[in-house]
Amino acid sequence: MEEVEEEGEAGGGGGDPGGGLPGGIPGRHGGGIPLPGGKGKVRPPDIFTGDHHKSQAFIDSLWLLFTGDPTRFTSDNVKITTALSYISGENVNYWVRNKIESAQYLGLGTWYHFVRDFTLVFAPLNEAENAILALEQLNLKSDSTIHEFNGKYNELIRKSRIFDDQARLSYYRNALPAWLRTKISTSCPVPKTIEQWIERATDIYEADAYDQAINRRRKGFGRFCRTPQKKVQQNQLEEAEETGGS
């Protein structure tokens, strides 16, 4: 583990944690990492010993560390070696050893793939199962906004530990109402990735909601305009009847 610790310490530089998943990892030696400008420190993560219920908190604490010191954690290698230096214990040493041995031949890879592999092994099983069940029942309801729906979908996907792009896209499509799926599928160019589907669904849904709001306003304005006219016609009819009867 000494090599891992030294590489993590030598990390210099900063940057976004990368990979599109939450995560960032502090060092094993405690104390905290000073924030830019000297306005405090990022608390280092607790050593991860294999407790599945603490796996997400560990990844989140790493994200805080990497984001809080962007001048130090500039590369995926630095982030991954730092993360490995905070994983220790009889239940996890085998996993760290496998990562180090594999890296000697294939490299450490990206931070995204590291978080994916970590989550597949250490995330709570019941959380993933519950998230998949919720994904199967997810739908875009009329009383929620497209942004609320997208947020819920992204949260469940993260918890589900589903990393296959086609599977993610399938869950998203199935959760959309039929009319919206049809509009997206017949739009040009036809979206192919999950990111493109989310963007297109948001654009079409918001445009449709805007059109509906305009139509409701027009109908309301029309009723407002017609009511006085009907009242005038009714008054004229009543006056004519009174004149005819006198």
Secondary structure, DSSP 8 states (H G I E B T S, - for coil): -HHHHHHHHT--------TTS------TT-S-EE-GGGS-EE-----B-S-GGGHHHHHHHHHHHHHH-TTT--SHHHHHHHHHHTB-STTTHHHHHHHHHHHHHH----HHHHHHHHHHHHS-HHHHHHHHHHHHH----TTS-HHHHHHHHHHHHHHHT---HHHHHHHHHHHS-HHHHHHHHTSSS---SHHHHHHHHHHHHHHHHHHHHHHHHHHHHHHHHHHHHHHHHHHHHHHHHHHHH-
